[in-house]
Amino acid sequence: MVSEGLDDLSRVPVEKVKFSKGVMVAFWFLRIYIILMVLLVIVGFSHVV
């Protein structure tokens, strides 16, 4: 990589992102919403078959 002029980024420290409380609530709402939609689709398809 050095011979091609590229930087070695394998040793760059990565910090964990801190989310605000509102963002965390939104993500949990999305998770619950997705689970409910998947369950409704499963129930719907079970009535068709």
Phi and psi restraints in degrees (value plus and minus 20) as a CYANA .aco file:
   2 VAL   PHI     -86.8   -46.8
   2 VAL   PSI     -57.6   -17.6
   3 SER   PHI     -87.3   -47.3
   3 SER   PSI     -44.2    -4.2
   4 GLU   PHI    -110.5   -70.5
   4 GLU   PSI     -22.8    17.2
   5 GLY   PHI      63.2   103.2
   5 GLY   PSI      -2.1    37.9
   6 LEU   PHI    -115.7   -75.7
   6 LEU   PSI     126.5   166.5
   7 ASP   PHI    -101.2   -61.2
   7 ASP   PSI     126.5   166.5
   8 ASP   PHI    -107.2   -67.2
   8 ASP   PSI      84.8   124.8
   9 LEU   PHI    -118.8   -78.8
   9 LEU   PSI      -6.6    33.4
  10 SER   PHI     -94.6   -54.6
  10 SER   PSI     -35.3     4.7
  11 ARG   PHI    -131.0   -91.0
  11 ARG   PSI      -2.6    37.4
  12 VAL   PHI     -97.7   -57.7
  12 VAL   PSI     106.2   146.2
  13 PRO   PHI     -88.9   -48.9
  13 PRO   PSI     118.5   158.5
  14 VAL   PHI    -132.4   -92.4
  14 VAL   PSI     109.2   149.2
  15 GLU   PHI    -122.9   -82.9
  15 GLU   PSI     124.8   164.8
  16 LYS   PHI     -94.5   -54.5
  16 LYS   PSI     117.9   157.9
  17 VAL   PHI     -99.5   -59.5
  17 VAL   PSI     116.2   156.2
  18 LYS   PHI    -117.5   -77.5
  18 LYS   PSI     100.5   140.5
  19 PHE   PHI    -114.5   -74.5
  19 PHE   PSI     127.6   167.6
  20 SER   PHI     -95.6   -55.6
  20 SER   PSI     148.0   188.0
  21 LYS   PHI     -84.4   -44.4
  21 LYS   PSI     -57.7   -17.7
  22 GLY   PHI     -84.0   -44.0
  22 GLY   PSI     -59.1   -19.1
  23 VAL   PHI     -87.6   -47.6
  23 VAL   PSI     -60.3   -20.3
  24 MET   PHI     -83.7   -43.7
  24 MET   PSI     -60.4   -20.4
  25 VAL   PHI     -83.3   -43.3
  25 VAL   PSI     -61.5   -21.5
  26 ALA   PHI     -83.4   -43.4
  26 ALA   PSI     -61.0   -21.0
  27 PHE   PHI     -86.8   -46.8
  27 PHE   PSI     -59.9   -19.9
  28 TRP   PHI     -86.2   -46.2
  28 TRP   PSI     -58.8   -18.8
  29 PHE   PHI     -81.0   -41.0
  29 PHE   PSI     -62.2   -22.2
  30 LEU   PHI     -83.9   -43.9
  30 LEU   PSI     -61.1   -21.1
  31 ARG   PHI     -81.7   -41.7
  31 ARG   PSI     -66.1   -26.1
  32 ILE   PHI     -83.9   -43.9
  32 ILE   PSI     -61.9   -21.9
  33 TYR   PHI     -80.8   -40.8
  33 TYR   PSI     -64.9   -24.9
  34 ILE   PHI     -84.1   -44.1
  34 ILE   PSI     -62.9   -22.9
  35 ILE   PHI     -82.5   -42.5
  35 ILE   PSI     -63.2   -23.2
  36 LEU   PHI     -83.2   -43.2
  36 LEU   PSI     -61.5   -21.5
  37 MET   PHI     -85.0   -45.0
  37 MET   PSI     -60.0   -20.0
  38 VAL   PHI     -84.7   -44.7
  38 VAL   PSI     -61.6   -21.6
  39 LEU   PHI     -83.4   -43.4
  39 LEU   PSI     -61.1   -21.1
  40 LEU   PHI     -84.6   -44.6
  40 LEU   PSI     -58.0   -18.0
  41 VAL   PHI     -85.2   -45.2
  41 VAL   PSI     -62.8   -22.8
  42 ILE   PHI     -82.0   -42.0
  42 ILE   PSI     -64.7   -24.7
  43 VAL   PHI     -83.2   -43.2
  43 VAL   PSI     -62.8   -22.8
  44 GLY   PHI     -81.6   -41.6
  44 GLY   PSI     -65.3   -25.3
  45 PHE   PHI     -89.5   -49.5
  45 PHE   PSI     -49.9    -9.9
  46 SER   PHI     -89.5   -49.5
  46 SER   PSI     -46.7    -6.7
  47 HIS   PHI     -98.2   -58.2
  47 HIS   PSI     -45.1    -5.1
  48 VAL   PHI     -96.3   -56.3
  48 VAL   PSI     -59.5   -19.5
